[in-house]
Amino acid sequence: MTPKVKTPFDIGAIIRARRMAMGLTQASLAKQVRIRQQTLSGIENGAQGTSISTLLALFHTLGLQITLGDIPPPSNTSDTINLSEIVD
């Protein structure tokens, strides 16, 4: 199953899970990607402001790829509010 990413924390959780599954420490992965261990720790904890090039290097090293797609439209549920019904 392909995980859906909505927040920086989601990206960090995916990176952490793959790193641990591969038996890598933060220090060893950071060294391979040429970033500081503290930077990797921040990424894994959802820190914002990470460059795309750093994320791409992490994904490549971890054997991950990014797939982009359209966000599905909201379903018609009772939780959906039609603004025309509440605005005069």
C-alpha positions as CSV (number, residue, x, y, z in Angstrom):
1,M,0.0,0.0,0.0
2,T,1.3,3.5,-0.9
3,P,1.2,5.8,2.1
4,K,-0.5,9.2,1.7
5,V,1.5,12.1,2.8
6,K,-0.2,15.2,4.1
7,T,2.3,16.7,6.6
8,P,6.0,16.9,7.1
9,F,5.5,14.5,10.0
10,D,4.2,11.9,7.6
11,I,7.3,12.2,5.5
12,G,9.5,11.8,8.6
13,A,7.6,8.8,9.8
14,I,8.1,7.1,6.4
15,I,11.8,7.9,6.4
16,R,12.2,6.7,10.0
17,A,10.3,3.4,9.3
18,R,12.4,2.6,6.2
19,R,15.7,3.5,7.9
20,M,14.9,1.2,10.9
21,A,13.7,-1.6,8.6
22,M,17.1,-1.4,6.8
23,G,18.9,-1.5,10.1
24,L,20.5,1.9,9.7
25,T,21.2,4.4,12.5
26,Q,20.5,8.0,12.0
27,A,24.2,8.7,12.1
28,S,24.9,6.2,9.3
29,L,22.1,7.4,7.0
30,A,23.0,11.0,7.6
31,K,26.6,10.3,6.6
32,Q,25.5,8.6,3.4
33,V,23.3,11.5,2.5
34,R,25.9,14.1,3.7
35,I,23.7,15.8,6.3
36,R,24.1,16.2,10.0
37,Q,22.5,13.5,12.3
38,Q,20.6,16.4,14.0
39,T,19.1,17.4,10.6
40,L,17.9,13.8,10.0
41,S,16.4,13.7,13.5
42,G,14.5,16.9,12.8
43,I,13.2,15.5,9.4
44,E,12.1,12.3,11.1
45,N,10.3,14.4,13.7
46,G,8.4,16.5,11.1
47,A,10.6,19.6,11.0
48,Q,9.6,22.0,8.2
49,G,12.0,23.7,5.9
50,T,13.9,20.7,4.6
51,S,15.1,21.2,1.0
52,I,13.7,19.0,-1.8
53,S,17.2,18.0,-2.7
54,T,17.8,16.6,0.8
55,L,14.5,14.7,0.8
56,L,15.3,13.3,-2.7
57,A,18.7,12.2,-1.5
58,L,17.2,10.5,1.5
59,F,14.5,8.8,-0.6
60,H,17.1,7.6,-3.1
61,T,19.4,6.2,-0.4
62,L,16.4,4.4,1.2
63,G,15.2,3.0,-2.1
64,L,12.0,5.1,-2.0
65,Q,10.3,6.9,-4.8
66,I,7.7,9.8,-4.9
67,T,4.5,9.3,-6.8
68,L,2.3,12.4,-7.3
69,G,-1.4,12.2,-8.1
70,D,-4.5,14.3,-7.9
71,I,-6.2,14.8,-4.6
72,P,-9.6,13.0,-4.8
73,P,-12.6,15.3,-4.5
74,P,-14.4,15.2,-1.2
75,S,-17.2,12.6,-1.0
76,N,-20.8,13.7,-0.6
77,T,-21.2,12.9,3.1
78,S,-23.2,14.5,5.8
79,D,-20.0,16.1,7.0
80,T,-19.8,18.2,3.8
81,I,-21.3,21.7,4.1
82,N,-22.8,23.4,1.1
83,L,-22.0,27.1,1.6
84,S,-25.0,28.2,-0.5
85,E,-27.3,26.6,2.0
86,I,-26.0,28.8,4.9
87,V,-25.3,32.1,3.1
88,D,-28.2,34.4,2.2
